[in-house]
Amino acid sequence: MLTKKLLFSLILAFFLMSICMSVGAIAKEPTALQKSPFVTAEIKSIHYEKVYGTEMVKNGTEVSIKVVLTNISKEIDKSTLIFYSELVGAKGGIMEEVLKSDSSYTMDPQKVGEEVTVIWSGAAPEVGKQETFTLLNITQETTEGEYLVVDIKKDVTSEIIYDALSAWHKAKEEIGNANRTIANATKADVEEAKTSLDLAKEHLNNSLDFYNTGRPEEALEEANKALEYAEDAKKLAEGAKTTRRIRDYSVLAAAVVIAIVVFVFLIRQRRRKRGVY
């Protein structure tokens, strides 16, 4: 008994220690940087090729950005601006100095004037699925600490990826509709509808797998198949429900006819007994 209690205590202690370590790790994660009180960033322009008129960037296309830094505080000494970008071949310039991703620029408030212009460009990455990328991030390091100046993020995608995602969501919605139609047709024979629904779900899962592995063409194809089977399932369920309703009405009509015939027969029998014809 003592051995069991000791073993349990050790396991509990290890479990609690793991929780404490996890909490400690979470507490140490960096928090979002505070906006810099020493400079203001105004995004003047962001040019890129959009996908179907959305705000998403088409993969592999050129992106150009113009940011103007204003309200540059004269209260601090020199500070360091650090530039980061996930654009392919990212490059830029500030005060005639050439910049690249992970490069820095020492800004002297006494020399730069009232505003500073940052020009940035590069190509959107080639992607196999829709992903969010940092087009430009500028942070400022001062004696007071590190601050965020500007952070420009955009989703990067392509027409085929967009189509695959749209088809997937449409198929998922139609599967939900088919599922509800089948559930509301419980008294009907919906086995065929259920089979089509199962196939729709299978193709929908295949579509998601292809999408997650960066194969949007196959993802789109599977999503379209899922949609097709989902629509079939809904139609089959509605048809079974209608057939059942017609059958029920037919049975009811037959019962009414039989009741009328029996009623007429009984009336005639009663009249015969009374000698009335």
C-alpha positions in Angstrom: 0.0 0.0 0.0 2.8 2.4 0.9 4.6 1.7 -2.4 1.4 2.5 -4.3 1.0 5.8 -2.4 4.6 6.7 -3.1 4.2 5.9 -6.8 1.1 8.0 -7.0 2.7 10.9 -5.3 5.7 10.8 -7.7 3.4 10.7 -10.7 1.3 13.6 -9.3 4.4 15.6 -8.6 5.8 15.0 -12.1 2.4 16.1 -13.6 2.3 19.3 -11.5 5.9 20.1 -12.4 5.0 19.7 -16.1 2.1 22.1 -15.8 4.3 24.6 -14.0 7.0 24.4 -16.7 4.3 24.8 -19.4 2.9 27.9 -17.7 6.3 29.3 -17.3 7.1 28.7 -20.9 3.9 30.5 -21.9 4.6 33.4 -19.7 8.0 33.8 -21.4 6.6 34.1 -24.9 7.2 37.5 -26.4 4.2 39.8 -26.4 3.2 42.1 -29.3 5.4 45.2 -29.4 4.0 48.5 -28.5 3.6 51.1 -31.2 6.5 53.5 -31.3 5.9 56.8 -29.5 8.9 58.3 -31.3 7.8 58.0 -34.9 4.6 57.6 -37.0 4.3 55.4 -40.1 1.9 56.4 -42.9 1.4 53.7 -45.5 1.1 55.8 -48.7 0.7 53.0 -51.2 0.8 49.2 -51.6 0.7 47.9 -55.2 0.3 44.3 -56.1 -1.7 42.0 -58.4 -4.9 40.9 -56.6 -6.8 37.7 -56.9 -10.4 38.0 -58.1 -10.6 41.6 -56.8 -9.9 40.5 -53.2 -7.3 42.0 -51.0 -5.1 38.9 -51.4 -1.8 39.0 -53.2 -1.4 36.8 -56.3 1.6 34.5 -55.8 4.8 35.2 -57.7 3.8 38.8 -58.6 5.6 42.0 -57.8 4.8 44.0 -54.7 5.8 47.6 -54.1 5.3 49.6 -50.9 5.8 53.2 -49.9 5.8 54.2 -46.3 6.5 57.7 -45.0 7.8 58.2 -41.4 6.6 61.4 -39.7 6.4 62.9 -36.3 10.0 61.9 -35.7 10.7 62.7 -32.1 13.7 65.0 -31.4 13.6 64.0 -27.7 15.6 60.9 -28.2 19.1 60.3 -29.6 19.8 58.0 -32.5 17.6 54.9 -32.9 17.9 51.8 -35.1 15.2 50.9 -37.6 15.2 47.2 -38.4 13.5 45.9 -41.6 12.1 42.5 -42.2 10.2 41.1 -45.2 9.1 37.6 -46.5 9.0 38.9 -50.1 11.3 37.1 -52.5 14.2 39.3 -53.3 13.0 41.9 -50.8 14.9 45.2 -51.1 14.3 48.9 -50.3 15.8 52.2 -49.6 15.7 55.0 -47.0 17.6 58.2 -47.2 19.6 56.9 -50.2 20.7 53.8 -48.2 20.0 50.4 -49.8 18.1 48.0 -47.5 17.4 44.3 -47.5 15.4 42.1 -45.2 17.0 41.9 -41.7 19.0 45.0 -42.4 19.0 48.1 -40.2 19.3 51.8 -40.5 20.5 54.2 -37.9 18.2 57.2 -37.8 19.5 60.5 -36.3 16.4 62.7 -35.5 18.6 65.8 -35.7 19.6 65.1 -39.3 16.7 63.4 -41.1 14.3 66.3 -41.2 10.5 66.3 -40.7 9.8 63.1 -42.6 11.6 60.1 -44.1 10.3 58.0 -47.0 10.8 54.2 -47.2 10.5 52.4 -50.5 10.2 48.6 -50.5 9.6 45.9 -53.2 9.9 42.2 -53.9 7.9 39.3 -55.2 5.1 37.5 -53.5 6.2 33.9 -52.6 5.0 31.0 -54.7 2.5 29.0 -52.6 0.6 25.8 -52.8 -2.1 27.0 -50.4 -3.3 30.3 -49.1 -0.8 31.7 -46.5 -0.2 34.9 -44.7 3.2 36.6 -45.3 4.9 39.7 -43.9 5.4 42.2 -46.7 7.2 44.7 -44.6 7.8 45.0 -40.9 9.8 47.9 -39.3 10.7 48.0 -35.7 12.6 50.7 -33.8 15.2 50.0 -31.1 15.9 52.9 -28.8 17.5 53.3 -25.3 13.9 53.1 -24.1 13.2 49.7 -25.6 12.0 48.1 -28.8 8.9 49.4 -30.6 6.8 48.5 -33.6 6.8 51.1 -36.4 4.7 49.3 -39.1 3.7 45.7 -39.8 2.1 45.0 -43.2 0.8 41.4 -43.7 -1.3 40.0 -46.5 -2.6 36.7 -47.6 -0.9 35.2 -50.6 -2.9 32.9 -52.9 -3.6 32.1 -56.6 -6.8 31.7 -58.7 -6.6 27.9 -58.5 -6.1 28.0 -54.7 -9.0 30.4 -54.3 -11.2 28.2 -56.5 -10.3 25.1 -54.5 -11.1 26.8 -51.2 -14.4 28.2 -52.6 -15.4 24.8 -53.9 -14.5 23.2 -50.6 -16.7 25.6 -48.6 -19.5 25.2 -51.1 -19.4 21.4 -50.9 -19.2 21.5 -47.1 -22.3 23.7 -47.0 -24.2 21.4 -49.4 -23.2 18.3 -47.3 -24.8 20.1 -44.4 -27.9 20.7 -46.4 -28.1 17.1 -47.5 -27.5 15.8 -44.0 -30.5 17.9 -42.7 -32.7 16.7 -45.6 -31.9 13.1 -44.8 -32.5 13.7 -41.1 -35.9 15.1 -41.9 -36.8 12.1 -44.1 -36.4 9.5 -41.4 -39.5 7.5 -42.4 -38.4 7.3 -46.0 -36.0 4.9 -47.6 -32.9 7.1 -47.7 -30.2 4.4 -48.0 -29.1 5.6 -51.5 -29.0 9.2 -50.2 -26.8 8.2 -47.3 -24.4 6.4 -49.6 -24.1 9.5 -51.8 -23.6 11.6 -48.6 -20.8 9.3 -47.4 -19.1 9.6 -50.8 -19.4 13.4 -50.6 -17.8 13.4 -47.2 -15.0 11.2 -48.4 -14.2 13.5 -51.4 -14.4 16.5 -49.1 -11.8 15.0 -46.8 -9.6 14.1 -49.8 -9.9 17.7 -51.0 -8.7 19.1 -47.7 -5.8 16.6 -47.6 -4.7 17.7 -51.1 -5.1 21.4 -50.2 -3.0 21.0 -47.0 -0.2 19.3 -49.0 -0.1 22.1 -51.6 -2.0 20.4 -54.4 -4.8 22.8 -55.2 -5.7 21.3 -58.6 -6.5 17.9 -57.0 -8.2 19.7 -54.1 -10.5 21.5 -56.5 -11.3 18.3 -58.4 -12.2 16.5 -55.2 -14.2 19.4 -53.9 -16.3 19.4 -57.1 -16.9 15.7 -56.7 -17.9 16.2 -53.1 -20.4 18.9 -54.2 -21.8 16.6 -56.9 -22.4 13.7 -54.5 -23.8 16.1 -51.9 -26.3 17.5 -54.4 -27.2 13.9 -55.4 -27.7 12.9 -51.8 -30.1 15.9 -51.2 -32.1 15.1 -54.3 -32.3 11.4 -53.4 -33.5 12.2 -49.9 -36.1 14.7 -51.2 -37.2 12.1 -53.8 -37.5 9.4 -51.1 -39.5 11.8 -48.9 -41.8 12.7 -51.8 -42.3 9.0 -52.7 -43.1 8.3 -49.1 -45.6 11.1 -48.9 -47.3 9.9 -52.2 -47.4 6.4 -50.8 -48.9 7.7 -47.5 -51.5 9.7 -49.4 -52.3 6.7 -51.6 -52.9 4.5 -48.6 -55.0 7.2 -47.0 -57.0 7.6 -50.2 -57.5 3.9 -50.4 -58.6 3.8 -46.8 -61.1 6.5 -47.4 -62.6 4.7 -50.5 -62.9 1.5 -48.6 -64.6 3.4 -45.7 -67.0 4.9 -48.2 -67.8 1.6 -49.8 -68.4 -0.1 -46.4 -70.6 2.8 -45.3 -72.7 2.6 -48.5 -72.9 -1.2 -48.1 -74.1 -0.9 -44.5 -76.7 1.7 -45.5 -78.1 -0.6 -48.2 -78.2 -3.5 -45.9 -80.1 -1.5 -43.3 -82.6 -0.4 -46.0 -83.1 -4.0 -47.2 -84.0 -5.0 -43.7 -86.5 -2.3 -43.5 -87.9 -3.2 -47.0 -86.7 0.0 -48.5 -85.0 -0.2 -51.9 
